[in-house]
Amino acid sequence: METFYDELKNKIKAEHFSGYSRHSIFQDFYAALFVSNVQSLIVGEINEELAKESTVKKYQYKVNNNLSYGFLKGRIITLFFRQRNGNYCLRVEEIV
């Protein structure tokens, strides 16, 4: 619980709002939660793939969460609205 709060506060910057009204604060907070959920789904899937590949290696590779947030935040809008061919997961893995 505390690590997720740290993630929301420090990595996603959920407390930095773009407006002062109640609606804009809720919108910014829910957008931050959406980005967090999308990132968790993507990183979880990629980490599973990396775990399968790294069975013969000494160390298990993992995705850097800080970098994946940074890459995803700037590209999440184009990710979902660019093309409608259903290859979202492939494009997301390329981004992260």
PDB file as gemmi writes it, atoms N, CA and C in Angstrom:
CRYST1    1.000    1.000    1.000  90.00  90.00  90.00 P 1                      
ATOM      1  N   MET A   1       0.823  -1.189   0.000  1.00  0.00           N  
ATOM      2  CA  MET A   1       0.000   0.000   0.000  1.00  0.00           C  
ATOM      3  C   MET A   1       0.872   1.259   0.000  1.00  0.00           C  
ATOM      4  N   GLU A   2       1.879   1.267   0.852  1.00  0.00           N  
ATOM      5  CA  GLU A   2       2.734   2.442   0.931  1.00  0.00           C  
ATOM      6  C   GLU A   2       3.587   2.615  -0.321  1.00  0.00           C  
ATOM      7  N   THR A   3       3.985   1.516  -0.931  1.00  0.00           N  
ATOM      8  CA  THR A   3       4.786   1.642  -2.146  1.00  0.00           C  
ATOM      9  C   THR A   3       3.941   2.186  -3.301  1.00  0.00           C  
ATOM     10  N   PHE A   4       2.655   1.816  -3.349  1.00  0.00           N  
ATOM     11  CA  PHE A   4       1.799   2.366  -4.399  1.00  0.00           C  
ATOM     12  C   PHE A   4       1.548   3.851  -4.164  1.00  0.00           C  
ATOM     13  N   TYR A   5       1.400   4.254  -2.904  1.00  0.00           N  
ATOM     14  CA  TYR A   5       1.241   5.678  -2.598  1.00  0.00           C  
ATOM     15  C   TYR A   5       2.497   6.440  -3.011  1.00  0.00           C  
ATOM     16  N   ASP A   6       3.663   5.873  -2.739  1.00  0.00           N  
ATOM     17  CA  ASP A   6       4.917   6.490  -3.162  1.00  0.00           C  
ATOM     18  C   ASP A   6       4.971   6.597  -4.680  1.00  0.00           C  
ATOM     19  N   GLU A   7       4.503   5.562  -5.351  1.00  0.00           N  
ATOM     20  CA  GLU A   7       4.486   5.572  -6.811  1.00  0.00           C  
ATOM     21  C   GLU A   7       3.563   6.671  -7.329  1.00  0.00           C  
ATOM     22  N   LEU A   8       2.380   6.787  -6.753  1.00  0.00           N  
ATOM     23  CA  LEU A   8       1.445   7.829  -7.181  1.00  0.00           C  
ATOM     24  C   LEU A   8       2.002   9.224  -6.915  1.00  0.00           C  
ATOM     25  N   LYS A   9       2.603   9.391  -5.769  1.00  0.00           N  
ATOM     26  CA  LYS A   9       3.052  10.721  -5.374  1.00  0.00           C  
ATOM     27  C   LYS A   9       4.324  11.149  -6.091  1.00  0.00           C  
ATOM     28  N   ASN A  10       5.303  10.273  -6.158  1.00  0.00           N  
ATOM     29  CA  ASN A  10       6.616  10.672  -6.654  1.00  0.00           C  
ATOM     30  C   ASN A  10       6.867  10.340  -8.116  1.00  0.00           C  
ATOM     31  N   LYS A  11       6.393   9.214  -8.579  1.00  0.00           N  
ATOM     32  CA  LYS A  11       6.669   8.840  -9.969  1.00  0.00           C  
ATOM     33  C   LYS A  11       5.632   9.385 -10.930  1.00  0.00           C  
ATOM     34  N   ILE A  12       4.358   9.263 -10.564  1.00  0.00           N  
ATOM     35  CA  ILE A  12       3.294   9.712 -11.451  1.00  0.00           C  
ATOM     36  C   ILE A  12       2.973  11.185 -11.230  1.00  0.00           C  
ATOM     37  N   LYS A  13       3.347  11.694 -10.080  1.00  0.00           N  
ATOM     38  CA  LYS A  13       3.069  13.089  -9.709  1.00  0.00           C  
ATOM     39  C   LYS A  13       1.569  13.366  -9.720  1.00  0.00           C  
ATOM     40  N   ALA A  14       0.812  12.494  -9.064  1.00  0.00           N  
ATOM     41  CA  ALA A  14      -0.647  12.603  -9.059  1.00  0.00           C  
ATOM     42  C   ALA A  14      -1.145  13.805  -8.279  1.00  0.00           C  
ATOM     43  N   GLU A  15      -0.317  14.417  -7.461  1.00  0.00           N  
ATOM     44  CA  GLU A  15      -0.780  15.565  -6.694  1.00  0.00           C  
ATOM     45  C   GLU A  15      -0.524  16.899  -7.396  1.00  0.00           C  
ATOM     46  N   HIS A  16       0.039  16.857  -8.598  1.00  0.00           N  
ATOM     47  CA  HIS A  16       0.244  18.067  -9.385  1.00  0.00           C  
ATOM     48  C   HIS A  16      -0.926  18.201 -10.345  1.00  0.00           C  
ATOM     49  N   PHE A  17      -1.821  19.117 -10.036  1.00  0.00           N  
ATOM     50  CA  PHE A  17      -3.051  19.254 -10.798  1.00  0.00           C  
ATOM     51  C   PHE A  17      -2.951  20.403 -11.787  1.00  0.00           C  
ATOM     52  N   SER A  18      -3.685  20.284 -12.879  1.00  0.00           N  
ATOM     53  CA  SER A  18      -3.634  21.308 -13.920  1.00  0.00           C  
ATOM     54  C   SER A  18      -4.654  22.415 -13.697  1.00  0.00           C  
ATOM     55  N   GLY A  19      -5.550  22.233 -12.732  1.00  0.00           N  
ATOM     56  CA  GLY A  19      -6.557  23.256 -12.452  1.00  0.00           C  
ATOM     57  C   GLY A  19      -6.919  23.272 -10.986  1.00  0.00           C  
ATOM     58  N   TYR A  20      -7.842  24.147 -10.651  1.00  0.00           N  
ATOM     59  CA  TYR A  20      -8.243  24.307  -9.261  1.00  0.00           C  
ATOM     60  C   TYR A  20      -9.655  23.798  -8.979  1.00  0.00           C  
ATOM     61  N   SER A  21     -10.428  23.541 -10.009  1.00  0.00           N  
ATOM     62  CA  SER A  21     -11.795  23.090  -9.781  1.00  0.00           C  
ATOM     63  C   SER A  21     -11.810  21.614  -9.382  1.00  0.00           C  
ATOM     64  N   ARG A  22     -12.896  21.227  -8.790  1.00  0.00           N  
ATOM     65  CA  ARG A  22     -13.058  19.840  -8.336  1.00  0.00           C  
ATOM     66  C   ARG A  22     -12.968  18.867  -9.512  1.00  0.00           C  
ATOM     67  N   HIS A  23     -13.602  19.245 -10.623  1.00  0.00           N  
ATOM     68  CA  HIS A  23     -13.618  18.367 -11.798  1.00  0.00           C  
ATOM     69  C   HIS A  23     -12.228  18.203 -12.408  1.00  0.00           C  
ATOM     70  N   SER A  24     -11.463  19.272 -12.467  1.00  0.00           N  
ATOM     71  CA  SER A  24     -10.118  19.153 -13.049  1.00  0.00           C  
ATOM     72  C   SER A  24      -9.194  18.330 -12.150  1.00  0.00           C  
ATOM     73  N   ILE A  25      -9.369  18.432 -10.831  1.00  0.00           N  
ATOM     74  CA  ILE A  25      -8.557  17.623  -9.919  1.00  0.00           C  
ATOM     75  C   ILE A  25      -8.902  16.146 -10.069  1.00  0.00           C  
ATOM     76  N   PHE A  26     -10.205  15.824 -10.134  1.00  0.00           N  
ATOM     77  CA  PHE A  26     -10.607  14.436 -10.344  1.00  0.00           C  
ATOM     78  C   PHE A  26     -10.116  13.920 -11.687  1.00  0.00           C  
ATOM     79  N   GLN A  27     -10.211  14.745 -12.714  1.00  0.00           N  
ATOM     80  CA  GLN A  27      -9.768  14.329 -14.041  1.00  0.00           C  
ATOM     81  C   GLN A  27      -8.273  14.032 -14.050  1.00  0.00           C  
ATOM     82  N   ASP A  28      -7.480  14.887 -13.451  1.00  0.00           N  
ATOM     83  CA  ASP A  28      -6.034  14.658 -13.399  1.00  0.00           C  
ATOM     84  C   ASP A  28      -5.688  13.417 -12.591  1.00  0.00           C  
ATOM     85  N   PHE A  29      -6.385  13.219 -11.482  1.00  0.00           N  
ATOM     86  CA  PHE A  29      -6.108  12.052 -10.643  1.00  0.00           C  
ATOM     87  C   PHE A  29      -6.478  10.761 -11.364  1.00  0.00           C  
ATOM     88  N   TYR A  30      -7.643  10.729 -12.008  1.00  0.00           N  
ATOM     89  CA  TYR A  30      -8.055   9.518 -12.722  1.00  0.00           C  
ATOM     90  C   TYR A  30      -7.177   9.255 -13.938  1.00  0.00           C  
ATOM     91  N   ALA A  31      -6.704  10.315 -14.578  1.00  0.00           N  
ATOM     92  CA  ALA A  31      -5.774  10.134 -15.690  1.00  0.00           C  
ATOM     93  C   ALA A  31      -4.463   9.528 -15.200  1.00  0.00           C  
ATOM     94  N   ALA A  32      -3.999   9.969 -14.038  1.00  0.00           N  
ATOM     95  CA  ALA A  32      -2.774   9.397 -13.457  1.00  0.00           C  
ATOM     96  C   ALA A  32      -2.981   7.928 -13.103  1.00  0.00           C  
ATOM     97  N   LEU A  33      -4.145   7.590 -12.564  1.00  0.00           N  
ATOM     98  CA  LEU A  33      -4.440   6.186 -12.267  1.00  0.00           C  
ATOM     99  C   LEU A  33      -4.520   5.348 -13.540  1.00  0.00           C  
ATOM    100  N   PHE A  34      -5.082   5.919 -14.593  1.00  0.00           N  
ATOM    101  CA  PHE A  34      -5.165   5.203 -15.863  1.00  0.00           C  
ATOM    102  C   PHE A  34      -3.776   4.898 -16.409  1.00  0.00           C  
ATOM    103  N   VAL A  35      -2.903   5.894 -16.390  1.00  0.00           N  
ATOM    104  CA  VAL A  35      -1.530   5.689 -16.865  1.00  0.00           C  
ATOM    105  C   VAL A  35      -0.835   4.635 -16.011  1.00  0.00           C  
ATOM    106  N   SER A  36      -1.065   4.682 -14.706  1.00  0.00           N  
ATOM    107  CA  SER A  36      -0.457   3.702 -13.804  1.00  0.00           C  
ATOM    108  C   SER A  36      -0.950   2.295 -14.108  1.00  0.00           C  
ATOM    109  N   ASN A  37      -2.245   2.144 -14.356  1.00  0.00           N  
ATOM    110  CA  ASN A  37      -2.799   0.825 -14.655  1.00  0.00           C  
ATOM    111  C   ASN A  37      -2.290   0.282 -15.988  1.00  0.00           C  
ATOM    112  N   VAL A  38      -2.245   1.133 -16.992  1.00  0.00           N  
ATOM    113  CA  VAL A  38      -1.740   0.697 -18.299  1.00  0.00           C  
ATOM    114  C   VAL A  38      -0.279   0.288 -18.175  1.00  0.00           C  
ATOM    115  N   GLN A  39       0.506   1.078 -17.459  1.00  0.00           N  
ATOM    116  CA  GLN A  39       1.915   0.762 -17.280  1.00  0.00           C  
ATOM    117  C   GLN A  39       2.094  -0.541 -16.519  1.00  0.00           C  
ATOM    118  N   SER A  40       1.281  -0.778 -15.501  1.00  0.00           N  
ATOM    119  CA  SER A  40       1.383  -2.019 -14.725  1.00  0.00           C  
ATOM    120  C   SER A  40       1.064  -3.242 -15.572  1.00  0.00           C  
ATOM    121  N   LEU A  41       0.039  -3.133 -16.402  1.00  0.00           N  
ATOM    122  CA  LEU A  41      -0.308  -4.251 -17.279  1.00  0.00           C  
ATOM    123  C   LEU A  41       0.808  -4.552 -18.272  1.00  0.00           C  
ATOM    124  N   ILE A  42       1.339  -3.519 -18.863  1.00  0.00           N  
ATOM    125  CA  ILE A  42       2.391  -3.699 -19.868  1.00  0.00           C  
ATOM    126  C   ILE A  42       3.656  -4.259 -19.235  1.00  0.00           C  
ATOM    127  N   VAL A  43       4.085  -3.659 -18.128  1.00  0.00           N  
ATOM    128  CA  VAL A  43       5.322  -4.079 -17.483  1.00  0.00           C  
ATOM    129  C   VAL A  43       5.181  -5.493 -16.925  1.00  0.00           C  
ATOM    130  N   GLY A  44       4.006  -5.837 -16.413  1.00  0.00           N  
ATOM    131  CA  GLY A  44       3.795  -7.193 -15.919  1.00  0.00           C  
ATOM    132  C   GLY A  44       3.961  -8.235 -17.010  1.00  0.00           C  
ATOM    133  N   GLU A  45       3.391  -7.944 -18.173  1.00  0.00           N  
ATOM    134  CA  GLU A  45       3.510  -8.876 -19.298  1.00  0.00           C  
ATOM    135  C   GLU A  45       4.954  -8.976 -19.795  1.00  0.00           C  
ATOM    136  N   ILE A  46       5.630  -7.851 -19.895  1.00  0.00           N  
ATOM    137  CA  ILE A  46       7.011  -7.858 -20.364  1.00  0.00           C  
ATOM    138  C   ILE A  46       7.915  -8.557 -19.353  1.00  0.00           C  
ATOM    139  N   ASN A  47       7.680  -8.337 -18.049  1.00  0.00           N  
ATOM    140  CA  ASN A  47       8.486  -9.015 -17.030  1.00  0.00           C  
ATOM    141  C   ASN A  47       8.291 -10.528 -17.064  1.00  0.00           C  
ATOM    142  N   GLU A  48       7.073 -10.988 -17.371  1.00  0.00           N  
ATOM    143  CA  GLU A  48       6.845 -12.427 -17.520  1.00  0.00           C  
ATOM    144  C   GLU A  48       7.652 -12.989 -18.686  1.00  0.00           C  
ATOM    145  N   GLU A  49       7.671 -12.259 -19.788  1.00  0.00           N  
ATOM    146  CA  GLU A  49       8.457 -12.700 -20.941  1.00  0.00           C  
ATOM    147  C   GLU A  49       9.945 -12.713 -20.620  1.00  0.00           C  
ATOM    148  N   LEU A  50      10.401 -11.690 -19.906  1.00  0.00           N  
ATOM    149  CA  LEU A  50      11.810 -11.645 -19.532  1.00  0.00           C  
ATOM    150  C   LEU A  50      12.168 -12.767 -18.564  1.00  0.00           C  
ATOM    151  N   ALA A  51      11.253 -13.130 -17.684  1.00  0.00           N  
ATOM    152  CA  ALA A  51      11.515 -14.222 -16.748  1.00  0.00           C  
ATOM    153  C   ALA A  51      11.649 -15.553 -17.486  1.00  0.00           C  
ATOM    154  N   LYS A  52      10.851 -15.748 -18.527  1.00  0.00           N  
ATOM    155  CA  LYS A  52      10.958 -16.977 -19.325  1.00  0.00           C  
ATOM    156  C   LYS A  52      12.295 -17.026 -20.069  1.00  0.00           C  
ATOM    157  N   GLU A  53      12.735 -15.877 -20.572  1.00  0.00           N  
ATOM    158  CA  GLU A  53      13.984 -15.828 -21.339  1.00  0.00           C  
ATOM    159  C   GLU A  53      15.221 -15.915 -20.461  1.00  0.00           C  
ATOM    160  N   SER A  54      15.120 -15.470 -19.219  1.00  0.00           N  
ATOM    161  CA  SER A  54      16.316 -15.381 -18.385  1.00  0.00           C  
ATOM    162  C   SER A  54      16.462 -16.566 -17.434  1.00  0.00           C  
ATOM    163  N   THR A  55      15.924 -17.711 -17.780  1.00  0.00           N  
ATOM    164  CA  THR A  55      16.070 -18.880 -16.904  1.00  0.00           C  
ATOM    165  C   THR A  55      17.490 -19.428 -16.904  1.00  0.00           C  
ATOM    166  N   VAL A  56      18.217 -19.210 -17.979  1.00  0.00           N  
ATOM    167  CA  VAL A  56      19.584 -19.726 -18.052  1.00  0.00           C  
ATOM    168  C   VAL A  56      20.623 -18.692 -17.637  1.00  0.00           C  
ATOM    169  N   LYS A  57      20.189 -17.469 -17.380  1.00  0.00           N  
ATOM    170  CA  LYS A  57      21.121 -16.402 -17.020  1.00  0.00           C  
ATOM    171  C   LYS A  57      21.261 -16.290 -15.510  1.00  0.00           C  
ATOM    172  N   LYS A  58      22.322 -15.666 -15.089  1.00  0.00           N  
ATOM    173  CA  LYS A  58      22.596 -15.535 -13.664  1.00  0.00           C  
ATOM    174  C   LYS A  58      21.617 -14.584 -12.981  1.00  0.00           C  
ATOM    175  N   TYR A  59      21.295 -13.463 -13.642  1.00  0.00           N  
ATOM    176  CA  TYR A  59      20.399 -12.470 -13.068  1.00  0.00           C  
ATOM    177  C   TYR A  59      19.120 -12.389 -13.891  1.00  0.00           C  
ATOM    178  N   GLN A  60      18.032 -12.098 -13.219  1.00  0.00           N  
ATOM    179  CA  GLN A  60      16.754 -11.963 -13.900  1.00  0.00           C  
ATOM    180  C   GLN A  60      16.550 -10.491 -14.271  1.00  0.00           C  
ATOM    181  N   TYR A  61      16.286 -10.230 -15.539  1.00  0.00           N  
ATOM    182  CA  TYR A  61      16.069  -8.870 -16.006  1.00  0.00           C  
ATOM    183  C   TYR A  61      14.653  -8.425 -15.673  1.00  0.00           C  
ATOM    184  N   LYS A  62      14.496  -7.122 -15.418  1.00  0.00           N  
ATOM    185  CA  LYS A  62      13.191  -6.518 -15.177  1.00  0.00           C  
ATOM    186  C   LYS A  62      13.146  -5.162 -15.865  1.00  0.00           C  
ATOM    187  N   VAL A  63      11.935  -4.716 -16.146  1.00  0.00           N  
ATOM    188  CA  VAL A  63      11.740  -3.411 -16.761  1.00  0.00           C  
ATOM    189  C   VAL A  63      11.920  -2.331 -15.702  1.00  0.00           C  
ATOM    190  N   ASN A  64      12.596  -1.262 -16.062  1.00  0.00           N  
ATOM    191  CA  ASN A  64      12.773  -0.125 -15.170  1.00  0.00           C  
ATOM    192  C   ASN A  64      11.461   0.665 -15.141  1.00  0.00           C  
ATOM    193  N   ASN A  65      10.788   0.688 -13.986  1.00  0.00           N  
ATOM    194  CA  ASN A  65       9.485   1.349 -13.871  1.00  0.00           C  
ATOM    195  C   ASN A  65       9.575   2.852 -14.099  1.00  0.00           C  
ATOM    196  N   ASN A  66      10.613   3.493 -13.607  1.00  0.00           N  
ATOM    197  CA  ASN A  66      10.739   4.939 -13.785  1.00  0.00           C  
ATOM    198  C   ASN A  66      10.854   5.306 -15.261  1.00  0.00           C  
ATOM    199  N   LEU A  67      11.658   4.583 -15.982  1.00  0.00           N  
ATOM    200  CA  LEU A  67      11.803   4.868 -17.413  1.00  0.00           C  
ATOM    201  C   LEU A  67      10.531   4.540 -18.178  1.00  0.00           C  
ATOM    202  N   SER A  68       9.866   3.458 -17.814  1.00  0.00           N  
ATOM    203  CA  SER A  68       8.648   3.093 -18.537  1.00  0.00           C  
ATOM    204  C   SER A  68       7.549   4.128 -18.326  1.00  0.00           C  
ATOM    205  N   TYR A  69       7.444   4.707 -17.120  1.00  0.00           N  
ATOM    206  CA  TYR A  69       6.490   5.804 -16.907  1.00  0.00           C  
ATOM    207  C   TYR A  69       6.829   6.989 -17.787  1.00  0.00           C  
ATOM    208  N   GLY A  70       8.085   7.320 -17.833  1.00  0.00           N  
ATOM    209  CA  GLY A  70       8.496   8.456 -18.646  1.00  0.00           C  
ATOM    210  C   GLY A  70       8.203   8.257 -20.118  1.00  0.00           C  
ATOM    211  N   PHE A  71       8.472   7.075 -20.637  1.00  0.00           N  
ATOM    212  CA  PHE A  71       8.196   6.788 -22.045  1.00  0.00           C  
ATOM    213  C   PHE A  71       6.700   6.746 -22.320  1.00  0.00           C  
ATOM    214  N   LEU A  72       5.952   6.201 -21.397  1.00  0.00           N  
ATOM    215  CA  LEU A  72       4.520   6.019 -21.623  1.00  0.00           C  
ATOM    216  C   LEU A  72       3.736   7.312 -21.483  1.00  0.00           C  
ATOM    217  N   LYS A  73       4.104   8.158 -20.539  1.00  0.00           N  
ATOM    218  CA  LYS A  73       3.360   9.403 -20.310  1.00  0.00           C  
ATOM    219  C   LYS A  73       3.295  10.275 -21.547  1.00  0.00           C  
ATOM    220  N   GLY A  74       4.392  10.401 -22.239  1.00  0.00           N  
ATOM    221  CA  GLY A  74       4.416  11.265 -23.406  1.00  0.00           C  
ATOM    222  C   GLY A  74       3.773  10.670 -24.643  1.00  0.00           C  
ATOM    223  N   ARG A  75       3.514   9.383 -24.627  1.00  0.00           N  
ATOM    224  CA  ARG A  75       3.026   8.713 -25.840  1.00  0.00           C  
ATOM    225  C   ARG A  75       1.697   7.997 -25.668  1.00  0.00           C  
ATOM    226  N   ILE A  76       1.046   8.124 -24.546  1.00  0.00           N  
ATOM    227  CA  ILE A  76      -0.166   7.345 -24.311  1.00  0.00           C  
ATOM    228  C   ILE A  76      -1.321   7.808 -25.202  1.00  0.00           C  
ATOM    229  N   ILE A  77      -1.401   9.075 -25.504  1.00  0.00           N  
ATOM    230  CA  ILE A  77      -2.483   9.567 -26.358  1.00  0.00           C  
ATOM    231  C   ILE A  77      -2.320   9.023 -27.771  1.00  0.00           C  
ATOM    232  N   THR A  78      -1.121   9.127 -28.325  1.00  0.00           N  
ATOM    233  CA  THR A  78      -0.908   8.611 -29.676  1.00  0.00           C  
ATOM    234  C   THR A  78      -1.003   7.099 -29.724  1.00  0.00           C  
ATOM    235  N   LEU A  79      -0.738   6.445 -28.623  1.00  0.00           N  
ATOM    236  CA  LEU A  79      -0.822   4.987 -28.560  1.00  0.00           C  
ATOM    237  C   LEU A  79      -2.236   4.504 -28.835  1.00  0.00           C  
ATOM    238  N   PHE A  80      -3.217   5.152 -28.247  1.00  0.00           N  
ATOM    239  CA  PHE A  80      -4.591   4.689 -28.374  1.00  0.00           C  
ATOM    240  C   PHE A  80      -5.355   5.319 -29.522  1.00  0.00           C  
ATOM    241  N   PHE A  81      -4.880   6.423 -30.085  1.00  0.00           N  
ATOM    242  CA  PHE A  81      -5.646   7.093 -31.122  1.00  0.00           C  
ATOM    243  C   PHE A  81      -4.974   7.145 -32.484  1.00  0.00           C  
ATOM    244  N   ARG A  82      -3.810   6.541 -32.633  1.00  0.00           N  
ATOM    245  CA  ARG A  82      -3.093   6.635 -33.899  1.00  0.00           C  
ATOM    246  C   ARG A  82      -3.702   5.721 -34.947  1.00  0.00           C  
ATOM    247  N   GLN A  83      -3.652   4.432 -34.745  1.00  0.00           N  
ATOM    248  CA  GLN A  83      -4.180   3.482 -35.723  1.00  0.00           C  
ATOM    249  C   GLN A  83      -5.155   2.557 -35.018  1.00  0.00           C  
ATOM    250  N   ARG A  84      -6.136   2.117 -35.736  1.00  0.00           N  
ATOM    251  CA  ARG A  84      -7.144   1.253 -35.144  1.00  0.00           C  
ATOM    252  C   ARG A  84      -7.020  -0.177 -35.678  1.00  0.00           C  
ATOM    253  N   ASN A  85      -5.814  -0.715 -35.696  1.00  0.00           N  
ATOM    254  CA  ASN A  85      -5.641  -2.057 -36.221  1.00  0.00           C  
ATOM    255  C   ASN A  85      -5.515  -3.105 -35.122  1.00  0.00           C  
ATOM    256  N   GLY A  86      -5.629  -2.726 -33.861  1.00  0.00           N  
ATOM    257  CA  GLY A  86      -5.632  -3.698 -32.783  1.00  0.00           C  
ATOM    258  C   GLY A  86      -4.268  -4.136 -32.293  1.00  0.00           C  
ATOM    259  N   ASN A  87      -3.199  -3.566 -32.804  1.00  0.00           N  
ATOM    260  CA  ASN A  87      -1.854  -3.960 -32.382  1.00  0.00           C  
ATOM    261  C   ASN A  87      -1.337  -3.043 -31.273  1.00  0.00           C  
ATOM    262  N   TYR A  88      -2.172  -2.765 -30.296  1.00  0.00           N  
ATOM    263  CA  TYR A  88      -1.786  -1.861 -29.214  1.00  0.00           C  
ATOM    264  C   TYR A  88      -0.648  -2.436 -28.394  1.00  0.00           C  
ATOM    265  N   CYS A  89      -0.721  -3.711 -28.075  1.00  0.00           N  
ATOM    266  CA  CYS A  89       0.303  -4.315 -27.221  1.00  0.00           C  
ATOM    267  C   CYS A  89       1.678  -4.296 -27.887  1.00  0.00           C  
ATOM    268  N   LEU A  90       1.714  -4.537 -29.160  1.00  0.00           N  
ATOM    269  CA  LEU A  90       2.991  -4.492 -29.857  1.00  0.00           C  
ATOM    270  C   LEU A  90       3.587  -3.097 -29.854  1.00  0.00           C  
ATOM    271  N   ARG A  91       2.755  -2.095 -30.068  1.00  0.00           N  
ATOM    272  CA  ARG A  91       3.246  -0.722 -30.058  1.00  0.00           C  
ATOM    273  C   ARG A  91       3.686  -0.316 -28.667  1.00  0.00           C  
ATOM    274  N   VAL A  92       2.968  -0.758 -27.653  1.00  0.00           N  
ATOM    275  CA  VAL A  92       3.319  -0.407 -26.281  1.00  0.00           C  
ATOM    276  C   VAL A  92       4.635  -1.051 -25.900  1.00  0.00           C  
ATOM    277  N   GLU A  93       4.854  -2.302 -26.273  1.00  0.00           N  
ATOM    278  CA  GLU A  93       6.121  -2.956 -25.968  1.00  0.00           C  
ATOM    279  C   GLU A  93       7.274  -2.258 -26.660  1.00  0.00           C  
ATOM    280  N   GLU A  94       7.036  -1.707 -27.837  1.00  0.00           N  
ATOM    281  CA  GLU A  94       8.078  -0.956 -28.525  1.00  0.00           C  
ATOM    282  C   GLU A  94       8.401   0.328 -27.770  1.00  0.00           C  
ATOM    283  N   ILE A  95       7.383   0.966 -27.199  1.00  0.00           N  
ATOM    284  CA  ILE A  95       7.578   2.211 -26.461  1.00  0.00           C  
ATOM    285  C   ILE A  95       8.325   1.947 -25.174  1.00  0.00           C  
ATOM    286  N   VAL A  96       7.860   0.966 -24.408  1.00  0.00           N  
ATOM    287  CA  VAL A  96       8.459   0.688 -23.094  1.00  0.00           C  
ATOM    288  C   VAL A  96       9.744  -0.048 -23.304  1.00  0.00           C  
TER     289      VAL A  96                                                      
END                                                                             
